[in-house]
Amino acid sequence: MCRWMAYSGDPILAEELLFRPAHSLIDQSLHSRLGVETTNGDGFGVGWYGEGPVPAVYKSIDPAWNDRNLREIARQIRTPLLLAHVRASTGTPVQRSNCHPFRYGGWLWMHNGAIAGFRDLKRDMMLEVDPALYPEIEGSTDSEALFFLALTYGLTEDPPDAVARAVGFVEELGRRHGVPDPIQMTVATSDGESLWAFRYSSEGHTRTLFYSTGIEQLRMLYPELEVLHELGTDTRFVVSEPLRDLKGAWNEVPESSWGLVRRGADEIRPFSPVWPA
């Protein structure tokens, strides 16, 4: 599968997010502790919001630990919202267009997991995508197909409902094609102002996902930890694996849940697919 992290908070250098933590995403690309694969070296991507409404994306098919350009640009990127992903392919080619995060307009999307039987379901999924959106699909992954299904169902207006409908459609396809548990996913998506995260699988045993404890609470627990005083009070991480081994710093996202993070507020709610009528 893959590993990913999302950050929301005060503007911060990407280097601090990607390289500085003891178990950073770069470290996870080589030494994942909780993933299906230990190594996630089939490319990577970083998406971030800066000037203007459209996020920037940097992707490469090189392993994240071996890309000198990533370290160079991470020293200069300062952003309030960043999504980063290291890839372990589930069968589709290792190419730039298959690296996450995917972008459409002002939206970013990344996924860990897989759609079982995707080769059998792909045609029906593609036919369901809005014809106006279809030309924007660049790669061949199940992850990007799920993104454009969600866009078709109204991701830009109501992300939880759109993702629920997209997942419901895939599960219905799975039923018709004899695929019993088609969806396995942790997903992050953002419009630059808010961050939504989803944890769900058809079998009810989903890949790991965690969110960070509030910074003010962590400062009381670890007053000696300098990095906590460098982060703003609105700081929030959502990650496949904890970035540091700090007791009380990480909370598991419940099974079948979605969460919303925005400045000054966050929430977690139950997630249920909406099957087609």
Rosetta blueprint (number, residue, H / E / L):
1 M L
2 C E
3 R E
4 W E
5 M E
6 A E
7 Y E
8 S E
9 G E
10 D E
11 P E
12 I E
13 L E
14 A H
15 E H
16 E H
17 L H
18 L H
19 F L
20 R L
21 P L
22 A L
23 H L
24 S L
25 L H
26 I H
27 D H
28 Q H
29 S H
30 L H
31 H H
32 S L
33 R L
34 L L
35 G L
36 V L
37 E L
38 T L
39 T L
40 N L
41 G L
42 D L
43 G L
44 F E
45 G E
46 V E
47 G E
48 W E
49 Y L
50 G L
51 E L
52 G L
53 P L
54 V L
55 P L
56 A E
57 V E
58 Y E
59 K E
60 S E
61 I L
62 D L
63 P L
64 A H
65 W H
66 N H
67 D L
68 R H
69 N H
70 L H
71 R H
72 E H
73 I H
74 A H
75 R L
76 Q L
77 I L
78 R E
79 T E
80 P E
81 L E
82 L E
83 L E
84 A E
85 H E
86 V E
87 R E
88 A L
89 S L
90 T L
91 G L
92 T L
93 P L
94 V L
95 Q L
96 R H
97 S H
98 N H
99 C L
100 H L
101 P L
102 F E
103 R E
104 Y E
105 G L
106 G L
107 W E
108 L E
109 W E
110 M E
111 H E
112 N E
113 G E
114 A E
115 I E
116 A L
117 G L
118 F H
119 R H
120 D H
121 L H
122 K H
123 R H
124 D H
125 M H
126 M H
127 L H
128 E H
129 V L
130 D L
131 P L
132 A L
133 L L
134 Y H
135 P H
136 E H
137 I L
138 E L
139 G L
140 S L
141 T L
142 D H
143 S H
144 E H
145 A H
146 L H
147 F H
148 F H
149 L H
150 A H
151 L H
152 T H
153 Y L
154 G L
155 L L
156 T L
157 E L
158 D L
159 P H
160 P H
161 D H
162 A H
163 V H
164 A H
165 R H
166 A H
167 V H
168 G H
169 F H
170 V H
171 E H
172 E H
173 L H
174 G H
175 R H
176 R H
177 H H
178 G L
179 V L
180 P L
181 D L
182 P L
183 I E
184 Q E
185 M E
186 T E
187 V E
188 A E
189 T E
190 S E
191 D L
192 G L
193 E L
194 S E
195 L E
196 W E
197 A E
198 F E
199 R E
200 Y E
201 S E
202 S L
203 E L
204 G L
205 H L
206 T L
207 R L
208 T L
209 L L
210 F E
211 Y E
212 S E
213 T L
214 G L
215 I H
216 E H
217 Q H
218 L H
219 R H
220 M H
221 L H
222 Y L
223 P L
224 E L
225 L L
226 E H
227 V H
228 L H
229 H H
230 E H
231 L L
232 G L
233 T L
234 D L
235 T L
236 R E
237 F E
238 V E
239 V E
240 S L
241 E L
242 P L
243 L L
244 R L
245 D L
246 L L
247 K L
248 G L
249 A L
250 W E
251 N E
252 E E
253 V L
254 P L
255 E L
256 S L
257 S E
258 W E
259 G E
260 L E
261 V E
262 R E
263 R L
264 G L
265 A E
266 D E
267 E E
268 I E
269 R E
270 P E
271 F L
272 S L
273 P L
274 V L
275 W L
276 P L
277 A L
